[in-house]
Amino acid sequence: MRKLSAHYIITGTGAVLVKGIITLSDDGTVVDIIDTKGELDEMANVEFYSGILIPGFVNAHCHLELSHLHTIFPEKTGLPGFLKNVVEHRNIEDERVIEAAQKADFEMWKNGIVAVGDISNTNTTFPLKSKSKIAYHTFIEALGFSPLRAEKAFAWAKYCFEEAQSLGLCVSAVPHAPYSISKELFGKIAEFAVIQQSILSMHNQESSDEDDLYLSGEGEIIRHLTENLALDLSFFKPSGKTALESVIDCLPKENKLLLVHNIRTGQKDIDLVAKTRSLNKTWFVLCPGSNLYIEDRLPDIELLRQNKLQICIGTDSLSSNHQLSMLAEMKTIQTNFPAIPLDEIVTWATSNGAEALEINDWAGTIEPGKKPGINLITSMDLQHLQLLPQSKVKRLI
C-alpha cells in the first residue's frame, strides 16, 4: 500500500486537488482519494512530491513501426515532401525496425505513457506490442488509391487484423487518409468495421494539398501519386468538394472515429462532421510536434474548444517528431495557446484518449478501482499551474 501526495493532483475527471492524497494497492490500483482541502497534516507513510500528480498518459496516435526513421527526414517539407521521403526510406530489414521500435516503446513507458493508439501498415511490431508494458490498440492502416488495388489491400489488412487478434492485441482495420484510399477500399473497410464494431482512425486535413486533389485534381498530392507511386489516375474524377466532404460518408456513423491532425479544420468542417455523425462518437486528435515538423502549422485548437469537441493528444512518429513525449506535446500546446488551463490539457492527454480507445475502465483518470498509472510532473510554475520549458515527467506507478 502506498500513499502519494503533491502540491496538486489533477485527476483527469475535472477535479484539481490541493495537497490531496492518493492511496494505491501494491498492484497500482487506486484505493482511495482524499481531498485534504490543502491541509495536509504530517501523516505516516505519505510520500509528498513537489509538483503535480496526474494519471498515466494515453498517446492517441503513434506510428511505432516508423521509429527507425528518427532524424532522417528534413523538417518543414510539407506533407507531399514528407510522403515522398517515407516511400524512399521505408523498406528496411525487420531487425532494424524492431530494434528501433523496442527502444521507442521503452522510452514511451519511461515517460509515463500507459496506452497507445498505434498505426501499423505491417505486422512487424505485433510481437513486441503484445509483450509490452504499454497497452496498445493497433490500427491496421490500409493503403490503396487505385480501385484495382482495393481487394489486395483489404486482404492484407484483414490478414494483419487476424494476426494481431491472435496475439491478444486490441485491433481495428482503418483507412489511412482521403488521398490514399479508393471508394472501393473505403467500402470494404467500413463494412468490416461495422461487423467488428471497431474504432476507426483517419488522418484528416493534414495539408491543403488534400483539398486540391479533390477540388481540382491538381497539386502536389497528385504529383506524389503519379510520380512517386507511379499510379495511373485516369480513373479519378475530382469531386469539386474538399477531401473531408468527399469521404465523410464512407465512415460508418455507428463506429467511434478518431480524426487525426486537423491542421486545416475550420468551422465548416466541424459543422459537416456534426451534421454527418454524432460528435459523441468522434475525437479530434492533436499531434502538434509533428504538425510543426512537417507543415510548420498548428490546428486552430481554440476553435475546437469553442465547439466543445472531444480532443485527444498523440505524438505521431519519430519520422516526423523529435521524441515520443506527451509532455512535450502538452508544452507545445500551452506555449502556443497559453489561455488553455493545464487541467484541460491533462484531460486531453489522459481521460479523453482512454475513452477514445475504450480503456477508460482502467485508464485515464485517478479514481478508486482504476489502475491508470501515476505520473509526477516537476519543475513547474506551481503558482500559476503552468508548464515550463524545463518541466519533466517521472513515472511513479
Contacts in CASP RR format, 6 or more apart in sequence:
PFRMAT RR
TARGET T0000
AUTHOR 0000-0000-0000
METHOD contacts of the structure
MODEL  1
MRKLSAHYIITGTGAVLVKGIITLSDDGTVVDIIDTKGELDEMANVEFYS
GILIPGFVNAHCHLELSHLHTIFPEKTGLPGFLKNVVEHRNIEDERVIEA
AQKADFEMWKNGIVAVGDISNTNTTFPLKSKSKIAYHTFIEALGFSPLRA
EKAFAWAKYCFEEAQSLGLCVSAVPHAPYSISKELFGKIAEFAVIQQSIL
SMHNQESSDEDDLYLSGEGEIIRHLTENLALDLSFFKPSGKTALESVIDC
LPKENKLLLVHNIRTGQKDIDLVAKTRSLNKTWFVLCPGSNLYIEDRLPD
IELLRQNKLQICIGTDSLSSNHQLSMLAEMKTIQTNFPAIPLDEIVTWAT
SNGAEALEINDWAGTIEPGKKPGINLITSMDLQHLQLLPQSKVKRLI
1 23 0 8 1.000
1 24 0 8 1.000
1 25 0 8 1.000
1 26 0 8 1.000
1 31 0 8 1.000
1 45 0 8 1.000
2 23 0 8 1.000
2 24 0 8 1.000
2 26 0 8 1.000
2 28 0 8 1.000
2 45 0 8 1.000
2 47 0 8 1.000
2 397 0 8 1.000
3 21 0 8 1.000
3 22 0 8 1.000
3 23 0 8 1.000
3 24 0 8 1.000
3 43 0 8 1.000
3 45 0 8 1.000
3 46 0 8 1.000
3 47 0 8 1.000
4 21 0 8 1.000
4 22 0 8 1.000
4 24 0 8 1.000
4 46 0 8 1.000
4 47 0 8 1.000
4 49 0 8 1.000
4 53 0 8 1.000
4 374 0 8 1.000
4 396 0 8 1.000
4 397 0 8 1.000
5 19 0 8 1.000
5 20 0 8 1.000
5 21 0 8 1.000
5 22 0 8 1.000
5 36 0 8 1.000
5 40 0 8 1.000
5 46 0 8 1.000
5 47 0 8 1.000
5 48 0 8 1.000
5 49 0 8 1.000
5 53 0 8 1.000
6 19 0 8 1.000
6 20 0 8 1.000
6 48 0 8 1.000
6 49 0 8 1.000
6 50 0 8 1.000
6 51 0 8 1.000
6 52 0 8 1.000
6 53 0 8 1.000
6 376 0 8 1.000
7 18 0 8 1.000
7 19 0 8 1.000
7 49 0 8 1.000
7 50 0 8 1.000
7 51 0 8 1.000
7 52 0 8 1.000
7 382 0 8 1.000
8 16 0 8 1.000
8 17 0 8 1.000
8 18 0 8 1.000
8 19 0 8 1.000
8 51 0 8 1.000
8 52 0 8 1.000
8 53 0 8 1.000
8 382 0 8 1.000
8 385 0 8 1.000
9 15 0 8 1.000
9 16 0 8 1.000
9 17 0 8 1.000
9 20 0 8 1.000
9 22 0 8 1.000
9 33 0 8 1.000
9 52 0 8 1.000
9 53 0 8 1.000
9 54 0 8 1.000
9 366 0 8 1.000
10 16 0 8 1.000
10 52 0 8 1.000
10 53 0 8 1.000
10 54 0 8 1.000
10 342 0 8 1.000
10 343 0 8 1.000
10 346 0 8 1.000
11 17 0 8 1.000
11 33 0 8 1.000
11 55 0 8 1.000
11 365 0 8 1.000
11 366 0 8 1.000
11 367 0 8 1.000
12 54 0 8 1.000
12 55 0 8 1.000
12 343 0 8 1.000
12 346 0 8 1.000
12 347 0 8 1.000
12 350 0 8 1.000
12 351 0 8 1.000
12 364 0 8 1.000
12 365 0 8 1.000
12 366 0 8 1.000
13 351 0 8 1.000
13 365 0 8 1.000
13 366 0 8 1.000
13 367 0 8 1.000
14 343 0 8 1.000
14 347 0 8 1.000
15 35 0 8 1.000
16 343 0 8 1.000
16 385 0 8 1.000
17 33 0 8 1.000
17 35 0 8 1.000
17 36 0 8 1.000
17 38 0 8 1.000
18 36 0 8 1.000
18 37 0 8 1.000
18 38 0 8 1.000
19 36 0 8 1.000
19 38 0 8 1.000
19 39 0 8 1.000
19 40 0 8 1.000
19 48 0 8 1.000
20 33 0 8 1.000
20 34 0 8 1.000
20 35 0 8 1.000
20 36 0 8 1.000
20 38 0 8 1.000
20 40 0 8 1.000
21 32 0 8 1.000
21 33 0 8 1.000
21 34 0 8 1.000
21 36 0 8 1.000
21 40 0 8 1.000
21 43 0 8 1.000
21 46 0 8 1.000
22 30 0 8 1.000
22 32 0 8 1.000
22 33 0 8 1.000
22 53 0 8 1.000
22 366 0 8 1.000
22 374 0 8 1.000
23 30 0 8 1.000
23 31 0 8 1.000
23 32 0 8 1.000
23 33 0 8 1.000
23 34 0 8 1.000
24 30 0 8 1.000
24 31 0 8 1.000
24 374 0 8 1.000
24 397 0 8 1.000
25 31 0 8 1.000
27 371 0 8 1.000
28 371 0 8 1.000
28 373 0 8 1.000
28 397 0 8 1.000
29 369 0 8 1.000
29 370 0 8 1.000
29 371 0 8 1.000
30 366 0 8 1.000
30 367 0 8 1.000
30 368 0 8 1.000
30 369 0 8 1.000
30 370 0 8 1.000
30 371 0 8 1.000
30 372 0 8 1.000
31 368 0 8 1.000
31 369 0 8 1.000
32 368 0 8 1.000
33 366 0 8 1.000
33 367 0 8 1.000
33 368 0 8 1.000
40 46 0 8 1.000
40 48 0 8 1.000
49 376 0 8 1.000
49 378 0 8 1.000
49 396 0 8 1.000
50 378 0 8 1.000
50 382 0 8 1.000
51 376 0 8 1.000
51 377 0 8 1.000
51 378 0 8 1.000
51 380 0 8 1.000
51 382 0 8 1.000
52 342 0 8 1.000
52 376 0 8 1.000
52 377 0 8 1.000
52 380 0 8 1.000
52 382 0 8 1.000
52 385 0 8 1.000
53 366 0 8 1.000
53 374 0 8 1.000
53 375 0 8 1.000
53 376 0 8 1.000
53 396 0 8 1.000
54 346 0 8 1.000
54 350 0 8 1.000
54 366 0 8 1.000
54 374 0 8 1.000
54 375 0 8 1.000
54 377 0 8 1.000
55 114 0 8 1.000
55 346 0 8 1.000
55 350 0 8 1.000
55 351 0 8 1.000
55 363 0 8 1.000
55 364 0 8 1.000
55 365 0 8 1.000
55 366 0 8 1.000
55 372 0 8 1.000
55 373 0 8 1.000
55 374 0 8 1.000
55 375 0 8 1.000
56 112 0 8 1.000
56 113 0 8 1.000
56 114 0 8 1.000
56 350 0 8 1.000
56 363 0 8 1.000
56 364 0 8 1.000
56 372 0 8 1.000
56 373 0 8 1.000
56 374 0 8 1.000
56 375 0 8 1.000
56 395 0 8 1.000
57 111 0 8 1.000
57 112 0 8 1.000
57 113 0 8 1.000
57 114 0 8 1.000
57 326 0 8 1.000
57 327 0 8 1.000
57 349 0 8 1.000
57 350 0 8 1.000
57 375 0 8 1.000
58 113 0 8 1.000
58 114 0 8 1.000
58 115 0 8 1.000
58 116 0 8 1.000
58 312 0 8 1.000
58 349 0 8 1.000
58 350 0 8 1.000
58 351 0 8 1.000
58 352 0 8 1.000
58 353 0 8 1.000
58 354 0 8 1.000
58 356 0 8 1.000
58 357 0 8 1.000
58 359 0 8 1.000
58 363 0 8 1.000
58 364 0 8 1.000
59 108 0 8 1.000
59 113 0 8 1.000
59 115 0 8 1.000
59 116 0 8 1.000
59 117 0 8 1.000
59 313 0 8 1.000
59 314 0 8 1.000
59 315 0 8 1.000
59 324 0 8 1.000
59 326 0 8 1.000
60 117 0 8 1.000
60 258 0 8 1.000
60 260 0 8 1.000
60 283 0 8 1.000
60 285 0 8 1.000
60 312 0 8 1.000
60 313 0 8 1.000
60 314 0 8 1.000
60 352 0 8 1.000
60 353 0 8 1.000
60 356 0 8 1.000
60 357 0 8 1.000
61 117 0 8 1.000
61 119 0 8 1.000
61 201 0 8 1.000
61 258 0 8 1.000
61 260 0 8 1.000
61 285 0 8 1.000
61 287 0 8 1.000
61 312 0 8 1.000
61 314 0 8 1.000
61 315 0 8 1.000
61 316 0 8 1.000
62 108 0 8 1.000
62 116 0 8 1.000
62 117 0 8 1.000
62 118 0 8 1.000
62 119 0 8 1.000
62 314 0 8 1.000
62 315 0 8 1.000
62 316 0 8 1.000
62 317 0 8 1.000
62 324 0 8 1.000
63 118 0 8 1.000
63 119 0 8 1.000
63 120 0 8 1.000
63 316 0 8 1.000
63 317 0 8 1.000
63 319 0 8 1.000
64 101 0 8 1.000
64 104 0 8 1.000
64 105 0 8 1.000
64 116 0 8 1.000
64 118 0 8 1.000
64 120 0 8 1.000
64 125 0 8 1.000
64 128 0 8 1.000
64 129 0 8 1.000
64 136 0 8 1.000
64 317 0 8 1.000
65 97 0 8 1.000
65 101 0 8 1.000
65 119 0 8 1.000
65 120 0 8 1.000
65 121 0 8 1.000
65 122 0 8 1.000
65 124 0 8 1.000
65 125 0 8 1.000
66 86 0 8 1.000
66 90 0 8 1.000
66 317 0 8 1.000
66 318 0 8 1.000
66 319 0 8 1.000
67 97 0 8 1.000
67 100 0 8 1.000
67 101 0 8 1.000
67 103 0 8 1.000
67 104 0 8 1.000
67 317 0 8 1.000
67 318 0 8 1.000
67 319 0 8 1.000
67 324 0 8 1.000
68 92 0 8 1.000
68 96 0 8 1.000
68 97 0 8 1.000
68 99 0 8 1.000
68 100 0 8 1.000
68 101 0 8 1.000
68 318 0 8 1.000
69 86 0 8 1.000
69 89 0 8 1.000
69 90 0 8 1.000
69 317 0 8 1.000
69 318 0 8 1.000
69 319 0 8 1.000
70 100 0 8 1.000
70 318 0 8 1.000
70 319 0 8 1.000
72 85 0 8 1.000
72 89 0 8 1.000
72 319 0 8 1.000
73 82 0 8 1.000
73 85 0 8 1.000
73 89 0 8 1.000
73 319 0 8 1.000
73 320 0 8 1.000
74 85 0 8 1.000
75 293 0 8 1.000
75 294 0 8 1.000
75 296 0 8 1.000
76 293 0 8 1.000
76 294 0 8 1.000
76 295 0 8 1.000
76 296 0 8 1.000
77 85 0 8 1.000
77 294 0 8 1.000
78 207 0 8 1.000
78 294 0 8 1.000
78 295 0 8 1.000
78 296 0 8 1.000
79 206 0 8 1.000
79 207 0 8 1.000
79 209 0 8 1.000
79 210 0 8 1.000
79 220 0 8 1.000
79 221 0 8 1.000
79 294 0 8 1.000
79 295 0 8 1.000
80 207 0 8 1.000
80 209 0 8 1.000
80 220 0 8 1.000
80 221 0 8 1.000
80 223 0 8 1.000
80 224 0 8 1.000
81 220 0 8 1.000
81 224 0 8 1.000
82 294 0 8 1.000
82 319 0 8 1.000
82 320 0 8 1.000
83 224 0 8 1.000
83 228 0 8 1.000
84 224 0 8 1.000
84 228 0 8 1.000
85 319 0 8 1.000
86 319 0 8 1.000
87 228 0 8 1.000
87 229 0 8 1.000
88 228 0 8 1.000
94 124 0 8 1.000
97 124 0 8 1.000
97 125 0 8 1.000
98 124 0 8 1.000
98 125 0 8 1.000
98 128 0 8 1.000
100 318 0 8 1.000
101 124 0 8 1.000
101 125 0 8 1.000
101 128 0 8 1.000
102 128 0 8 1.000
104 318 0 8 1.000
104 324 0 8 1.000
105 128 0 8 1.000
105 129 0 8 1.000
105 132 0 8 1.000
105 134 0 8 1.000
107 323 0 8 1.000
107 324 0 8 1.000
108 116 0 8 1.000
108 134 0 8 1.000
108 315 0 8 1.000
108 324 0 8 1.000
109 132 0 8 1.000
109 133 0 8 1.000
109 134 0 8 1.000
109 395 0 8 1.000
110 395 0 8 1.000
111 324 0 8 1.000
111 325 0 8 1.000
111 326 0 8 1.000
111 327 0 8 1.000
111 393 0 8 1.000
111 395 0 8 1.000
112 326 0 8 1.000
112 373 0 8 1.000
112 375 0 8 1.000
112 393 0 8 1.000
112 395 0 8 1.000
113 134 0 8 1.000
113 324 0 8 1.000
113 326 0 8 1.000
114 134 0 8 1.000
114 135 0 8 1.000
114 363 0 8 1.000
114 364 0 8 1.000
114 372 0 8 1.000
114 373 0 8 1.000
115 134 0 8 1.000
115 135 0 8 1.000
115 136 0 8 1.000
115 137 0 8 1.000
115 353 0 8 1.000
115 354 0 8 1.000
115 357 0 8 1.000
115 359 0 8 1.000
115 363 0 8 1.000
116 134 0 8 1.000
116 135 0 8 1.000
116 136 0 8 1.000
116 137 0 8 1.000
117 136 0 8 1.000
117 137 0 8 1.000
117 138 0 8 1.000
117 139 0 8 1.000
117 201 0 8 1.000
117 357 0 8 1.000
118 125 0 8 1.000
118 129 0 8 1.000
118 136 0 8 1.000
118 137 0 8 1.000
118 138 0 8 1.000
118 139 0 8 1.000
119 139 0 8 1.000
119 141 0 8 1.000
119 201 0 8 1.000
120 126 0 8 1.000
120 138 0 8 1.000
120 139 0 8 1.000
120 140 0 8 1.000
120 141 0 8 1.000
120 160 0 8 1.000
120 164 0 8 1.000
121 140 0 8 1.000
121 141 0 8 1.000
121 143 0 8 1.000
122 160 0 8 1.000
123 159 0 8 1.000
123 160 0 8 1.000
123 163 0 8 1.000
123 164 0 8 1.000
126 138 0 8 1.000
126 160 0 8 1.000
126 163 0 8 1.000
126 164 0 8 1.000
126 167 0 8 1.000
126 169 0 8 1.000
127 167 0 8 1.000
129 136 0 8 1.000
129 138 0 8 1.000
129 167 0 8 1.000
129 169 0 8 1.000
130 167 0 8 1.000
130 168 0 8 1.000
130 169 0 8 1.000
135 170 0 8 1.000
135 359 0 8 1.000
135 363 0 8 1.000
136 169 0 8 1.000
136 170 0 8 1.000
137 169 0 8 1.000
137 170 0 8 1.000
137 171 0 8 1.000
137 172 0 8 1.000
137 199 0 8 1.000
137 357 0 8 1.000
137 358 0 8 1.000
137 359 0 8 1.000
138 164 0 8 1.000
138 169 0 8 1.000
138 170 0 8 1.000
138 171 0 8 1.000
138 172 0 8 1.000
139 171 0 8 1.000
139 172 0 8 1.000
139 173 0 8 1.000
139 174 0 8 1.000
139 199 0 8 1.000
139 201 0 8 1.000
140 157 0 8 1.000
140 160 0 8 1.000
140 161 0 8 1.000
140 164 0 8 1.000
140 171 0 8 1.000
140 172 0 8 1.000
140 173 0 8 1.000
140 174 0 8 1.000
141 157 0 8 1.000
141 174 0 8 1.000
141 175 0 8 1.000
141 176 0 8 1.000
141 201 0 8 1.000
142 153 0 8 1.000
142 154 0 8 1.000
142 156 0 8 1.000
142 157 0 8 1.000
142 173 0 8 1.000
142 174 0 8 1.000
142 175 0 8 1.000
142 176 0 8 1.000
142 181 0 8 1.000
142 185 0 8 1.000
142 189 0 8 1.000
143 153 0 8 1.000
143 176 0 8 1.000
143 180 0 8 1.000
143 181 0 8 1.000
144 150 0 8 1.000
144 153 0 8 1.000
144 180 0 8 1.000
144 181 0 8 1.000
144 182 0 8 1.000
144 185 0 8 1.000
145 179 0 8 1.000
145 180 0 8 1.000
145 181 0 8 1.000
145 182 0 8 1.000
145 225 0 8 1.000
145 229 0 8 1.000
145 231 0 8 1.000
145 233 0 8 1.000
145 236 0 8 1.000
146 182 0 8 1.000
146 231 0 8 1.000
146 232 0 8 1.000
146 235 0 8 1.000
147 182 0 8 1.000
147 183 0 8 1.000
147 184 0 8 1.000
147 185 0 8 1.000
147 235 0 8 1.000
149 182 0 8 1.000
149 185 0 8 1.000
150 182 0 8 1.000
150 184 0 8 1.000
150 185 0 8 1.000
150 188 0 8 1.000
151 188 0 8 1.000
153 185 0 8 1.000
154 173 0 8 1.000
154 185 0 8 1.000
154 188 0 8 1.000
154 189 0 8 1.000
154 192 0 8 1.000
157 173 0 8 1.000
157 189 0 8 1.000
158 173 0 8 1.000
158 192 0 8 1.000
160 173 0 8 1.000
161 171 0 8 1.000
161 172 0 8 1.000
161 173 0 8 1.000
164 171 0 8 1.000
165 171 0 8 1.000
170 357 0 8 1.000
170 358 0 8 1.000
171 198 0 8 1.000
172 193 0 8 1.000
172 196 0 8 1.000
172 198 0 8 1.000
172 199 0 8 1.000
172 200 0 8 1.000
172 201 0 8 1.000
173 189 0 8 1.000
173 192 0 8 1.000
173 193 0 8 1.000
173 196 0 8 1.000
173 198 0 8 1.000
174 189 0 8 1.000
174 193 0 8 1.000
174 200 0 8 1.000
174 201 0 8 1.000
174 202 0 8 1.000
175 181 0 8 1.000
175 185 0 8 1.000
175 186 0 8 1.000
175 189 0 8 1.000
175 200 0 8 1.000
175 202 0 8 1.000
175 247 0 8 1.000
175 250 0 8 1.000
175 251 0 8 1.000
176 202 0 8 1.000
176 203 0 8 1.000
177 202 0 8 1.000
177 203 0 8 1.000
177 204 0 8 1.000
177 206 0 8 1.000
177 210 0 8 1.000
178 202 0 8 1.000
178 204 0 8 1.000
178 210 0 8 1.000
178 213 0 8 1.000
178 214 0 8 1.000
178 243 0 8 1.000
178 244 0 8 1.000
178 246 0 8 1.000
178 247 0 8 1.000
179 209 0 8 1.000
179 210 0 8 1.000
179 213 0 8 1.000
179 221 0 8 1.000
179 225 0 8 1.000
179 243 0 8 1.000
181 189 0 8 1.000
181 247 0 8 1.000
183 250 0 8 1.000
186 247 0 8 1.000
186 250 0 8 1.000
186 251 0 8 1.000
187 250 0 8 1.000
189 200 0 8 1.000
190 250 0 8 1.000
190 251 0 8 1.000
190 252 0 8 1.000
192 198 0 8 1.000
193 200 0 8 1.000
193 252 0 8 1.000
193 255 0 8 1.000
194 252 0 8 1.000
194 254 0 8 1.000
194 255 0 8 1.000
197 254 0 8 1.000
197 255 0 8 1.000
198 255 0 8 1.000
199 255 0 8 1.000
199 256 0 8 1.000
199 257 0 8 1.000
199 258 0 8 1.000
199 356 0 8 1.000
199 357 0 8 1.000
199 358 0 8 1.000
200 251 0 8 1.000
200 252 0 8 1.000
200 255 0 8 1.000
200 256 0 8 1.000
200 257 0 8 1.000
200 258 0 8 1.000
201 257 0 8 1.000
201 258 0 8 1.000
201 260 0 8 1.000
201 285 0 8 1.000
202 251 0 8 1.000
202 257 0 8 1.000
202 258 0 8 1.000
202 259 0 8 1.000
202 260 0 8 1.000
203 260 0 8 1.000
203 261 0 8 1.000
204 244 0 8 1.000
204 259 0 8 1.000
204 260 0 8 1.000
204 261 0 8 1.000
204 262 0 8 1.000
204 265 0 8 1.000
205 211 0 8 1.000
205 243 0 8 1.000
205 244 0 8 1.000
205 259 0 8 1.000
205 261 0 8 1.000
205 262 0 8 1.000
205 263 0 8 1.000
205 264 0 8 1.000
205 265 0 8 1.000
205 269 0 8 1.000
206 260 0 8 1.000
206 261 0 8 1.000
206 263 0 8 1.000
206 264 0 8 1.000
206 291 0 8 1.000
206 294 0 8 1.000
206 295 0 8 1.000
207 221 0 8 1.000
207 263 0 8 1.000
207 264 0 8 1.000
207 295 0 8 1.000
208 264 0 8 1.000
209 219 0 8 1.000
209 220 0 8 1.000
209 221 0 8 1.000
210 221 0 8 1.000
210 242 0 8 1.000
210 243 0 8 1.000
210 264 0 8 1.000
211 242 0 8 1.000
211 243 0 8 1.000
211 264 0 8 1.000
212 218 0 8 1.000
212 219 0 8 1.000
212 220 0 8 1.000
212 221 0 8 1.000
212 222 0 8 1.000
213 219 0 8 1.000
213 221 0 8 1.000
213 222 0 8 1.000
213 238 0 8 1.000
213 243 0 8 1.000
214 238 0 8 1.000
214 239 0 8 1.000
214 240 0 8 1.000
214 241 0 8 1.000
214 242 0 8 1.000
214 243 0 8 1.000
214 245 0 8 1.000
214 246 0 8 1.000
215 238 0 8 1.000
215 239 0 8 1.000
215 240 0 8 1.000
215 241 0 8 1.000
215 242 0 8 1.000
216 238 0 8 1.000
216 240 0 8 1.000
217 236 0 8 1.000
217 238 0 8 1.000
222 233 0 8 1.000
225 231 0 8 1.000
225 233 0 8 1.000
226 233 0 8 1.000
239 245 0 8 1.000
239 246 0 8 1.000
240 246 0 8 1.000
242 269 0 8 1.000
244 269 0 8 1.000
244 272 0 8 1.000
244 273 0 8 1.000
245 272 0 8 1.000
248 272 0 8 1.000
248 273 0 8 1.000
248 276 0 8 1.000
248 277 0 8 1.000
249 276 0 8 1.000
251 257 0 8 1.000
251 277 0 8 1.000
253 276 0 8 1.000
253 277 0 8 1.000
253 278 0 8 1.000
253 281 0 8 1.000
254 281 0 8 1.000
255 281 0 8 1.000
256 281 0 8 1.000
256 282 0 8 1.000
256 283 0 8 1.000
256 356 0 8 1.000
256 358 0 8 1.000
257 277 0 8 1.000
257 281 0 8 1.000
257 282 0 8 1.000
257 283 0 8 1.000
258 283 0 8 1.000
258 285 0 8 1.000
258 312 0 8 1.000
258 356 0 8 1.000
259 265 0 8 1.000
259 273 0 8 1.000
259 282 0 8 1.000
259 283 0 8 1.000
259 284 0 8 1.000
259 285 0 8 1.000
260 285 0 8 1.000
260 287 0 8 1.000
261 285 0 8 1.000
261 286 0 8 1.000
261 287 0 8 1.000
261 290 0 8 1.000
261 291 0 8 1.000
261 299 0 8 1.000
262 284 0 8 1.000
262 285 0 8 1.000
262 286 0 8 1.000
262 299 0 8 1.000
262 304 0 8 1.000
263 291 0 8 1.000
263 295 0 8 1.000
263 297 0 8 1.000
263 298 0 8 1.000
263 299 0 8 1.000
265 284 0 8 1.000
265 299 0 8 1.000
265 300 0 8 1.000
265 303 0 8 1.000
265 304 0 8 1.000
266 300 0 8 1.000
266 303 0 8 1.000
267 303 0 8 1.000
267 307 0 8 1.000
270 303 0 8 1.000
270 304 0 8 1.000
270 307 0 8 1.000
270 309 0 8 1.000
273 279 0 8 1.000
273 282 0 8 1.000
279 309 0 8 1.000
279 310 0 8 1.000
280 310 0 8 1.000
282 309 0 8 1.000
282 310 0 8 1.000
283 310 0 8 1.000
283 311 0 8 1.000
283 312 0 8 1.000
283 352 0 8 1.000
283 353 0 8 1.000
283 355 0 8 1.000
283 356 0 8 1.000
284 299 0 8 1.000
284 304 0 8 1.000
284 309 0 8 1.000
284 310 0 8 1.000
284 311 0 8 1.000
284 312 0 8 1.000
285 311 0 8 1.000
285 312 0 8 1.000
285 313 0 8 1.000
285 314 0 8 1.000
285 356 0 8 1.000
286 299 0 8 1.000
286 301 0 8 1.000
286 311 0 8 1.000
286 312 0 8 1.000
286 313 0 8 1.000
286 314 0 8 1.000
286 329 0 8 1.000
286 333 0 8 1.000
286 348 0 8 1.000
287 313 0 8 1.000
287 314 0 8 1.000
287 315 0 8 1.000
287 316 0 8 1.000
287 321 0 8 1.000
287 329 0 8 1.000
288 298 0 8 1.000
288 299 0 8 1.000
288 329 0 8 1.000
288 332 0 8 1.000
288 333 0 8 1.000
288 336 0 8 1.000
289 315 0 8 1.000
289 316 0 8 1.000
289 320 0 8 1.000
289 321 0 8 1.000
289 322 0 8 1.000
289 328 0 8 1.000
289 329 0 8 1.000
289 332 0 8 1.000
290 315 0 8 1.000
290 316 0 8 1.000
290 317 0 8 1.000
290 320 0 8 1.000
290 321 0 8 1.000
291 297 0 8 1.000
291 298 0 8 1.000
291 299 0 8 1.000
292 298 0 8 1.000
292 332 0 8 1.000
293 320 0 8 1.000
293 321 0 8 1.000
293 322 0 8 1.000
294 320 0 8 1.000
298 332 0 8 1.000
298 336 0 8 1.000
301 311 0 8 1.000
301 333 0 8 1.000
301 336 0 8 1.000
301 337 0 8 1.000
301 340 0 8 1.000
302 337 0 8 1.000
302 339 0 8 1.000
302 340 0 8 1.000
304 311 0 8 1.000
305 311 0 8 1.000
305 340 0 8 1.000
305 344 0 8 1.000
310 352 0 8 1.000
310 355 0 8 1.000
310 356 0 8 1.000
311 348 0 8 1.000
311 352 0 8 1.000
312 348 0 8 1.000
312 349 0 8 1.000
312 352 0 8 1.000
312 353 0 8 1.000
312 356 0 8 1.000
313 326 0 8 1.000
313 329 0 8 1.000
313 330 0 8 1.000
313 333 0 8 1.000
313 345 0 8 1.000
313 348 0 8 1.000
313 349 0 8 1.000
313 353 0 8 1.000
314 326 0 8 1.000
314 329 0 8 1.000
315 321 0 8 1.000
315 323 0 8 1.000
315 324 0 8 1.000
315 325 0 8 1.000
315 326 0 8 1.000
315 328 0 8 1.000
315 329 0 8 1.000
317 324 0 8 1.000
318 324 0 8 1.000
322 328 0 8 1.000
325 393 0 8 1.000
326 349 0 8 1.000
326 393 0 8 1.000
327 377 0 8 1.000
327 387 0 8 1.000
327 391 0 8 1.000
327 392 0 8 1.000
327 393 0 8 1.000
329 349 0 8 1.000
330 342 0 8 1.000
330 345 0 8 1.000
330 346 0 8 1.000
330 349 0 8 1.000
330 387 0 8 1.000
331 387 0 8 1.000
331 389 0 8 1.000
331 391 0 8 1.000
333 340 0 8 1.000
333 345 0 8 1.000
334 340 0 8 1.000
334 342 0 8 1.000
334 345 0 8 1.000
334 386 0 8 1.000
334 387 0 8 1.000
338 386 0 8 1.000
341 385 0 8 1.000
342 385 0 8 1.000
342 386 0 8 1.000
342 387 0 8 1.000
343 385 0 8 1.000
350 363 0 8 1.000
350 364 0 8 1.000
350 365 0 8 1.000
350 372 0 8 1.000
351 360 0 8 1.000
351 364 0 8 1.000
351 365 0 8 1.000
353 364 0 8 1.000
354 360 0 8 1.000
354 363 0 8 1.000
354 364 0 8 1.000
354 365 0 8 1.000
354 372 0 8 1.000
361 370 0 8 1.000
362 370 0 8 1.000
362 371 0 8 1.000
362 372 0 8 1.000
363 370 0 8 1.000
363 371 0 8 1.000
363 372 0 8 1.000
363 373 0 8 1.000
364 370 0 8 1.000
364 372 0 8 1.000
365 372 0 8 1.000
366 372 0 8 1.000
366 374 0 8 1.000
373 395 0 8 1.000
373 396 0 8 1.000
373 397 0 8 1.000
374 395 0 8 1.000
374 396 0 8 1.000
374 397 0 8 1.000
375 393 0 8 1.000
375 394 0 8 1.000
375 395 0 8 1.000
375 396 0 8 1.000
376 393 0 8 1.000
376 394 0 8 1.000
376 395 0 8 1.000
376 396 0 8 1.000
377 387 0 8 1.000
377 391 0 8 1.000
377 392 0 8 1.000
377 393 0 8 1.000
378 391 0 8 1.000
378 392 0 8 1.000
378 393 0 8 1.000
378 394 0 8 1.000
379 388 0 8 1.000
379 390 0 8 1.000
379 391 0 8 1.000
379 392 0 8 1.000
380 386 0 8 1.000
380 387 0 8 1.000
380 388 0 8 1.000
380 391 0 8 1.000
381 387 0 8 1.000
381 388 0 8 1.000
END
